[in-house]
Amino acid sequence: MAFDFTGKTVMVFGGTSGINLGIARAFAKAGAKLAVASRSQDKVDAAVAQLSGQTPALGYSLDVRDFDAVKAAVADFREKRGTIDVLVSGAAGNFPVPAAALSSNGFKTVTDIDTLGTFHVLRAAHEHLTKPGASIINITAPQAWIPMALQVHVCAAKAGVDMITKTLAIEWGGEGVRVNSVSPGPIDGTEGMDRLAPTPEAKVAAARAVPLNRLGTVDDVADVCLFLASDYARYVSGVVLPADGGWSVGRGFAGLG
């Protein structure tokens, strides 16, 4: 299935590395007018240079915890590119730590980036969204509904993200705005996977826990986002869609070989 986003405007928060950069690349390849945003100016510059080989791209260095900065970036993108057809909110923080060793500030940092940051992005973009027709995609994680040791901060933060998704699907549906979450599973070559499975043996074990018997790729997640943002998903809203090879329903699966 080929997706064509020629003439469409897409803004990807957190879109300068890992899964989110892969999503930005996919929309750029499909012809979208694009912007990416993240905290590191160096990463923003590198992503814009990479993406501009396929489409003119804008970049914004900001912290999603700063509502005014997010609001200014979205307004600038609207002025330069027009209303926002697709908004991807993917900025996130994570580090494995036992709850008994997690500081209050560490917990707050992750929930502020993931949950508050998601609200900031969606709230700031609301007035600039194409209505009807805009698609919002929040990047969540299976920790939102599957409790995991060493991840109490992420479990809380991502559960909040998914409830934002479902609530705003109700509130903004009447304006013709669709809001969905995508939940990547174990995705190879990402910073998150390297943290949660830091050794080759751990990665092999992670792959064997997936019913499809492999780790996912960044492109696997990006293709799901292209689908959700397309007219093929025009009646899909309020959904938390796992892109995880069945991992979330087959936990404990040890493979067949």
Phi and psi in degrees as a GROMACS rama.xvg file:
@    title "Ramachandran Plot"
@    xaxis  label "Phi"
@    yaxis  label "Psi"
@TYPE xy
-97.7711  133.208  ALA-2
-105.711  137.657  PHE-3
-122.454  111.853  ASP-4
-112.701  26.453  PHE-5
-56.3653  127.993  THR-6
84.3745  -8.00862  GLY-7
-86.9961  153.071  LYS-8
-109.291  133.802  THR-9
-134.619  132.666  VAL-10
-123.954  126.572  MET-11
-118.981  111  VAL-12
-86.4772  132.039  PHE-13
82.622  13.4964  GLY-14
-86.6091  30  GLY-15
-113.543  3.24314  THR-16
-159.998  161.736  SER-17
56.6291  -138.944  GLY-18
-59.6425  -42.4431  ILE-19
-67.8683  -36.8331  ASN-20
-65.3942  -38.3235  LEU-21
-61.15  -38.9033  GLY-22
-64.2345  -44.7764  ILE-23
-60.811  -42.7125  ALA-24
-60.0398  -41.0423  ARG-25
-64.2756  -42.4356  ALA-26
-68.2922  -36.7283  PHE-27
-62.5925  -44.8842  ALA-28
-61.1463  -31.6753  LYS-29
-84.2028  3.56481  ALA-30
97.9882  7.11221  GLY-31
-73.7228  152.563  ALA-32
-83.6971  125.928  LYS-33
-127.69  151.402  LEU-34
-141.138  146.734  ALA-35
-124.921  153.816  VAL-36
-143.03  138.653  ALA-37
-164.238  177.701  SER-38
-73.425  -38.587  ARG-39
-82.651  119.215  SER-40
-62.2099  -38.5387  GLN-41
-61.455  -43.2687  ASP-42
-68.1593  -37.3373  LYS-43
-60.9225  -47.9541  VAL-44
-61.6353  -42.1214  ASP-45
-66.1197  -40.9081  ALA-46
-66.6177  -43.4001  ALA-47
-61.4726  -42.9014  VAL-48
-60.7972  -41.9264  ALA-49
-66.4841  -46.4028  GLN-50
-71.1824  -29.5913  LEU-51
-68.6454  -11.217  SER-52
-69.3987  -17.279  GLY-53
-115.106  -31.126  GLN-54
-157.468  148.612  THR-55
-61.4223  122.902  PRO-56
-121.407  144.965  ALA-57
-107.712  154.174  LEU-58
-136.635  144.724  GLY-59
-133.5  128.035  TYR-60
-96.1193  116.456  SER-61
-161.16  167.065  LEU-62
-111.024  123.881  ASP-63
-64.4187  -13.0614  VAL-64
-75.3135  -12.7416  ARG-65
-99.9122  97.5088  ASP-66
-59.7409  -41.1841  PHE-67
-62.9986  -37.8358  ASP-68
-67.2998  -41.6799  ALA-69
-62.7351  -45.6698  VAL-70
-60.1496  -42.0053  LYS-71
-65.8387  -40.4198  ALA-72
-65.4747  -43.6459  ALA-73
-64.4228  -41.6713  VAL-74
-64.3865  -38.5323  ALA-75
-64.9984  -43.2359  ASP-76
-61.73  -42.6613  PHE-77
-60.013  -43.6251  ARG-78
-64.2846  -37.7053  GLU-79
-87.9016  -28.6437  LYS-80
-123.493  -12.3158  ARG-81
99.8578  -175.748  GLY-82
-58.5367  158.184  THR-83
-92.75  119.344  ILE-84
-84.9339  -38.2604  ASP-85
-134.028  128.505  VAL-86
-121.798  123.336  LEU-87
-114.62  122.011  VAL-88
-108.729  107.241  SER-89
-130.928  4.92609  GLY-90
-62.5153  136.302  ALA-91
-155.467  159.329  ALA-92
-132.157  147.217  GLY-93
-161.888  143.391  ASN-94
-160.025  129.764  PHE-95
-68.1902  130.487  PRO-96
-161.252  138.269  VAL-97
-63.6793  143.841  PRO-98
-57.107  -36.3537  ALA-99
-68.8629  -15.7546  ALA-100
-108.538  -0.522043  ALA-101
-84.4671  126.763  LEU-102
-77.5923  159.438  SER-103
-58.505  -40.2198  SER-104
-66.6015  -37.1854  ASN-105
-63.9609  -43.6477  GLY-106
-61.7737  -45.8315  PHE-107
-64.2781  -38.3704  LYS-108
-59.2918  -46.4771  THR-109
-68.5832  -44.5604  VAL-110
-67.707  -32.688  THR-111
-67.4395  -41.486  ASP-112
-69.6578  -50.6044  ILE-113
-75.4446  -56.0726  ASP-114
-84.2408  -56.4967  THR-115
-63.1104  -40.3325  LEU-116
-60.3056  -41.0606  GLY-117
-61.593  -44.9433  THR-118
-61.064  -43.5882  PHE-119
-57.9339  -47.2089  HIS-120
-61.4582  -48.3729  VAL-121
-69.9045  -40.9668  LEU-122
-64.9848  -42.858  ARG-123
-67.1093  -34.1107  ALA-124
-81.986  -18.6082  ALA-125
-51.1389  -47.6453  HIS-126
-69.7446  -15.5061  GLU-127
-102.59  -0.263182  HIS-128
-73.9911  145.786  LEU-129
-66.7579  124.585  THR-130
-133.191  121.134  LYS-131
-78.7123  166.769  PRO-132
119.716  -12.9834  GLY-133
-71.8833  148.808  ALA-134
-123.594  125.003  SER-135
-107.902  132.761  ILE-136
-126.957  116.376  ILE-137
-95.9234  133.571  ASN-138
-90.8537  113.628  ILE-139
-109.243  -154.002  THR-140
-159.666  156.042  ALA-141
-62.4728  -18.1186  PRO-142
-61.0558  -14.8106  GLN-143
-63.7316  -30.139  ALA-144
-132.332  -3.87063  TRP-145
-117.029  109.607  ILE-146
-65.0739  136.435  PRO-147
-132.66  135.965  MET-148
-60.6093  147.562  ALA-149
70.789  10.5206  LEU-150
-134.065  28.8567  GLN-151
-60.7997  -37.3798  VAL-152
-66.8729  -41.1476  HIS-153
-72.0692  -39.5369  VAL-154
-57.3449  -46.0463  CYS-155
-65.9074  -43.7552  ALA-156
-65.1902  -45.6447  ALA-157
-74.6614  -29.8795  LYS-158
-60.609  -39.4962  ALA-159
-63.1742  -40.8382  GLY-160
-59.7624  -45.0997  VAL-161
-67.4519  -33.3086  ASP-162
-72.5071  -31.6406  MET-163
-61.1152  -45.6768  ILE-164
-55.5733  -51.2991  THR-165
-69.0499  -38.9271  LYS-166
-67.3363  -44.4516  THR-167
-74.7889  -23.9673  LEU-168
-60.7647  -35.4389  ALA-169
-73.5907  -50.1922  ILE-170
-68.8254  -37.1134  GLU-171
-101.237  -3.11117  TRP-172
-59.7781  -35.8625  GLY-173
-65.026  -19.3143  GLY-174
-89.9767  0.91137  GLU-175
80.6926  22.5367  GLY-176
-103.612  124.956  VAL-177
-96.6945  139.005  ARG-178
-130.114  121.487  VAL-179
-137.465  161.727  ASN-180
-115.522  145.324  SER-181
-115.94  130.374  VAL-182
-113.378  96.8605  SER-183
-67.7  144.006  PRO-184
-90.019  -146.927  GLY-185
-71.9952  106.867  PRO-186
-109.458  120.806  ILE-187
-66.7629  147.379  ASP-188
75.7399  19.6895  GLY-189
-114.364  156.349  THR-190
-61.7925  -39.3293  GLU-191
-62.9254  -41.9568  GLY-192
-66.6596  -38.0614  MET-193
-64.6727  -32.8015  ASP-194
-75.039  -41.5084  ARG-195
-83.9851  -23.5009  LEU-196
-135.192  78.8228  ALA-197
-79.5071  -6.54078  PRO-198
-121.703  158.381  THR-199
-57.0306  -37.3198  PRO-200
-65.0806  -39.5126  GLU-201
-65.9205  -36.1416  ALA-202
-68.6458  -38.9182  LYS-203
-62.4712  -44.0162  VAL-204
-63.0064  -38.753  ALA-205
-64.1807  -42.5809  ALA-206
-63.4571  -38.7624  ALA-207
-70.6236  -16.4228  ARG-208
-85.4926  -2.42755  ALA-209
-98.5794  125.238  VAL-210
-54.4098  -32.6091  PRO-211
-77.0605  -2.72625  LEU-212
64.9095  33.1745  ASN-213
-157.547  157.799  ARG-214
-73.5206  152.999  LEU-215
-78.8969  170.519  GLY-216
-118.098  162.045  THR-217
-58.1042  -38.1599  VAL-218
-64.624  -32.3753  ASP-219
-58.6927  -42.6574  ASP-220
-73.0483  -42.6709  VAL-221
-59.5762  -40.1054  ALA-222
-64.3704  -35.8342  ASP-223
-63.5311  -40.4818  VAL-224
-66.281  -40.9323  CYS-225
-58.3135  -43.7817  LEU-226
-60.3231  -50.4055  PHE-227
-62.8789  -31.4547  LEU-228
-82.927  -10.2084  ALA-229
-91.3364  171.123  SER-230
-68.2205  -17.7673  ASP-231
-63.1284  -24.2091  TYR-232
-109.477  27.6028  ALA-233
-63.1085  -17.164  ARG-234
-112.201  21.334  TYR-235
-110.739  118.187  VAL-236
-154.231  149.269  SER-237
77.4243  18.2551  GLY-238
-101  140.903  VAL-239
-106.334  106.714  VAL-240
-105.338  111.332  LEU-241
-70.9613  135.506  PRO-242
-118.532  77.2224  ALA-243
-142.171  16.1906  ASP-244
63.8657  19.3788  GLY-245
90.5082  4.4309  GLY-246
-57.2929  -42.1891  TRP-247
-70.8906  -21.3016  SER-248
-101.249  -9.64709  VAL-249
-122.018  29.812  GLY-250
-57.3623  135.58  ARG-251
94.9033  -11.7329  GLY-252
-60.9706  132.902  PHE-253
-110.002  12.459  ALA-254
84.9933  168.458  GLY-255
-104.937  -14.4405  LEU-256
